[in-house]
Amino acid sequence: MSTLCTAAELADRLLRGEAALFPTDTLPALASRPEHAAQIWEIKQRPQDKPLILMGSSAEELWHWLGEPADPAWQRLAQRHWPGALTLVVPAARERVAPLHPGGQSIGLRVPACGQARELLRLSGPLATTSANRSGEAPCLSAEEAGERFPQVARLGPAPWPEPLGQASTVLRWCASGDWQVLRHGAVLP
């Protein structure tokens, strides 16, 4: 089973290039710093054409990471639903998108409504994330299950983790027309 770490210890491991497991409000996450995101596809055995999302501790942190001003419509939706189970897919500069969505022009952003997750994100900075499961398998729902499935990846302690909703986040994509398109129905109904 994987090692349990404090938020500070796990943030340090992430900054040194390791992957990590931590709770969120929806499903446990498998994560790394964006510059080390390639390992996530390998660990998860996930096709590289499936993008990762970027989680941050606050909307401001994610807007800053984009490197350009956030559209007011994005900000309004984020103010209503973050922290929470809503992922916003927005356009971003290719150099920002490439580590998380190779060949793409947009990136998914989310601020989770889990205090443990946000504390880790405050210490580590934004993280490339996906649900903690192997591609095609059911997602893990607990620290123990995640630790057994990925014994080589350190976990955020203490355990047990808060019980997740067990449902993925809702995913909305910003369209050039200025409207949102639902890519995945999930825990939030905006």
N, C-alpha and C positions, 0 to 999 in steps of 0.2 A: 504494500500500500504506500501511496505517496506521502511525503513529509508535510506536516502541518507547520505553517510559519505565521508569525505576526505580520501585520500589514507592512511595517517598516522592513522586516526581513524579506518579505515577498517582493516589495517594490525594489529593493536592492538587487534581488535576483533578476527581476525583469529588466532593470537598467543594465545588467551585465549580459543580457541577451537570452535569458531562459524564458520558457513558457510558464504559464501559471493557470491554476483553477481557482475560481471564486464564485460566491453566490451572487445572483441578481434577483430582482423581483419576479422575473418570468421563469427562467431556467438557469441552471449553473452555466458558467462561461469558461471556455478555454481561450486563453489570451496571450499576447506578447506585445512588446513595443512595436509600432508600425515598421520600423526599419528591420525588424527580425521576423516579420509576419510569414515569410516563406515556410518556416517550420510548422506553422499551424496546419497548412494543407497536408503536409507530410504526416504529422502526428494524427490528424483526423482521418487521413486517407480520403481526402476530399478533392474532387476535380477542381483544377485551378480556374475554371470559368465561373465558379460560384464565389462571388465576392464575400469579403469579411466586412464587418461594420466597425466603426470607431466609437468607442464609449469614452465618455469624459465625465468629470465630476460636476461640470456645470455647462450650461449653454454657452456662456462667454468663452470658456476654455475651448470648446469645439469650434465656435466661430473664429476665434483667434488662430486655431490650427489650420483652418481653411486658407488663411493668408489673404482673404479678400472679404469685403463687407457682406454680411448676411442680408438677404432680402427681407424686408419688413414682414412679408407673409410667413416666412419661415420662423421669424422671431415670435410672431403672434401665436402660432401653433405650438411652438416650444414652450412659451410662457404658460399656456393652458395645460399642457400634458407632460412636461418634464419637471422634476424627475418622474419617470413613468415608463409604461410599456409601449412606447411609440418610437419607431425608427423612421427618421426623415431621410430620404435619398435625394441629395441635391448635387448640382453640378459643382465641380471643383477643378483646379488646375491639375493637369496631367501628372506633374511630379508629386502632387499630394495623393492622387488617386492610385497611381501605379503599384505601390506596395500592398494595397488592399483589394484592388480590382484591376488586375493586369489587363491592359487594352481598353479599359472603361473610361468614361468621362464623368462619372458621378460617384458619390460615396454616401454610404448610410451612416447616420449619426444618431446617438442615443445617450441619454443620461438616465441611469437606472434608479429606481426608487427603493434601493437597498442601502442602508447606512454603511454596512461593511464594505460593499462594493465602492461606494463613493469615497470612503476613507482611503482605500487602496489607490483609487484613481487620483486622489489629491496628491498622494506621495509618488506615484509612478508616472503621472502624466497620462494623456489619452492612450488607450490600448486598442489594438486590433483584436476583435473578438468574434466568436461564434459559439453556438451551443456546445456543451461538453458531451459529445458522443462521436462515435465513428460514423462516417458518412453512410446513410441508409439505415442506421440503427436508431432505436428510440433514445431520446435524450436522457441523461442522468438526472435524477431528481434530488440527490443528497450528496454531501461531502464524501461519505463513505463509498457510495456508488461511483462517483467521479474518481476517487483515489484508487479504487480497484480497476476501473477501466483504463486509467492512465497512470500507472504506478511510477513512471519516470518523471511526472510533472508535479511540482510542489503545489500544495493547496493552502488557501487562506484559512487561518484559524481564528477564533476557536470553532470547533465543531461540537454539536451539530449546527448546520447553517439554518438561517430562517427558512421556513417552508416556502418554496416558490409557488407561483400561480400554476405552474405546470403547463402553461400555454405560451407560445412564442409571442413576441411583440407584433403589433400591427405595423405594417410597412407601407409608407406612402412615398410616392416618387413625384417630385416637382417636374412639371412639364413646361416646355417652352411657351405654351399658351397661357401660363400663369395659373394653372389649375393643378390639383393633386390627383394622382392616379393611385388606386389601392393595388398594391402588389401582393399583399398577404393580409388576410383578415386575422386578427389576433386578439389579444387581451383588451385593447382599447378601441372604443368606437368613437372616433372624433366627429 
